[in-house]
Amino acid sequence: MATRFDPSGPLRGRLRPPADKSISHRAALIAAMGEGEATIEGYLDSADTRSTLAAVQALGAEVEGAGPGAIEPTIRVRGVGLRGAKPAAIDVGNAGTLLRLLPGWLAGQPQGSWTLDGDDSIRRRPVDRVAAPLREMGARLSCREDRLPPLEVEAAPLEGISYELPVASAQVKSCLLFAGLLAEGETWVGEPLRSRDHTERMLAAAGAEVLWLEGGVTVRPAEALEPGDLAIPADFSSAAFFLLAALLVPDSEVELPRVGTNPTRTGLLGVLERMGAEIEVEVEAVGKHGGEPIGTIRARATELRGTEVGGKEIPLAIDELPLIALAACFAEGETTIRDAAELRRKESDRIVTTCEALAALGATVEAREDGMRIEGGGGLRGGAIESHGDHRIAMLAAVAGLASREGVEVEGMDAAAISYPGFESDLASLLGSSG
């Protein structure tokens, strides 16, 4: 059954979005690699992050505070150690981050074998970009058509390498850093553009030797990790939907506290400010163990103008590029997004799904090989959108409905639960505050 989002009055109020998905995944994995017990405050309760907890349990870690009903505000993970992962068949569900990070840890185990598989969407997501460099390190891997899941991993001794990523990818980088902890000699990962650095921060906090060099990061072999206690900030990518809704719906003003403001994640802010958005960021603190900056973000309705997005901005805003395209529909002038071929490798081909969705709502938009072009000024009429099982497209459609002239019906709104189970109720709370 379709979910309808009608044109709304202003969004008003204060809302803390759910915990950061990227950091939650990494916290559970690094805790599982660690010695002893690690406490994780504010671990995200979502389908993807549950898959990661189930995976580390299958590998032998003990997890307290994550029952069948819900994940508690604080969970505890007793790790198996860097070299203690048990053989297992891992169901990653829809979690692409888990699919691409976990093989790095497993490939260097002293013994055992593992199979990583997932849902239909995951089976269309390539793993060759992690498989190729891992094989250079000596990993024993096999996958369907040499690029698609299921991915088979067999324990093998690894050698450190110097590897230049052809495309900036925090997931591939993180996979290789995990493998480097178990390899003989140093592992250096270079990237053409800076990508999110949560893994480096968390590994360093857990005692790993991580060196940031110009153009890349080096990790040295480790005997053990000691992650200690971790606190997960609110997810900037989830906050971005309310941020954009506040900019697009007249007379709106929202405040989003304790959001992660890591500069490798917040490229959207720079793009929107260039488009004329009224956004204020008040830095509050640095999170526990990992040095993640946290702040309060305030946004109010603003008239926007078109812009060009590309180059080094892309990896810093990769998950928010569809929202930039939505904003562009309401901005004066033309907006172009380039250098973003990575969008084709997400839960759906987000260049295609974003352009199809916006076109269905009345936008003038053109899909390009590495991005899209949007003619602004007309806003959106409204209509119907299929989420294609992609959580970000589902939530984008909801925001589009509020700002449209006629409303939007969303088929597959339940996909939002992959990263944000309470999205609809949180959105309704901000609309309720306006009355």
Secondary structure, 3 states (H helix, E strand, C coil): CCEEECCCCCCEEECCCCECHHHHHHHHHHHHHCCCEEEEECCCCCHHHHHHHHHHHHCCCEEEEECCCCEEEEEEEECCCCCCCCCEEEECCCCHHHHHHHHHHHHCCCCCEEEEECCCCHHHCCCHHHHHHHHHCCCEEEEECCCEEEEEEECCCCECCEEECCCCCHHHHHHHHHHHHCCECCEEEECCCCCCCHHHHHHHHCCCCEEEECCEEEECCCCCCCCCCEECCECHHHHHHHHHHHHHCCCCEEEEEEEECCCCCCHHHHHHHHCCCEEEEEEEEECCCCCCEEEEEEEECCCCECCEECCCHHHHCHHHHHHHHHHHHHCECEEEECCCHHHHHCCCCHHHHHHHHHHHCCCEEEEECCEEEEECCCCCCCEEEECCCCHHHHHHHHHHHHHCCCCEEEECHHHHHHCCCCHHHHHHHHHHHCC
